[in-house]
């Protein structure tokens, strides 16, 4: 019953698009699902779980520069803007604020659709109302 929440956020840390996967699934699945819904932006910040060559190429095809640190086991290191990457804390703060809602933090819902609906409701109330 563990899950991963993948989110696309704006520059202020407000969620734009959300996607839920099973906890044992790779982050690449969430990246592939959210790739088509990316807005027209200059930069994308992501954690090490999203470090894949195909993902970087897809972002480059859309004209988006990736600010994703490379995995530690990567053979060739990847350069990224460390100063810009520090702004990713806004996204972590967003996840923390969503988890302030007990229903989101403890996941009472068995159905992933109902759980995603609860997350979307919490996001709307916290950030958009």
Protein Blocks (a to p, Z undefined) as FASTA:
>chain_A
ZZcddddddfkopafbdcdddfkbcfklmmmmmmmmpccdfbdcddfklgcfklmmmmmm
nopacdddddfklmbdcdddfklmmmmmmmmmmmmmmmmpmklmnomafblklmmmmmmm
mmmmmmmZZ
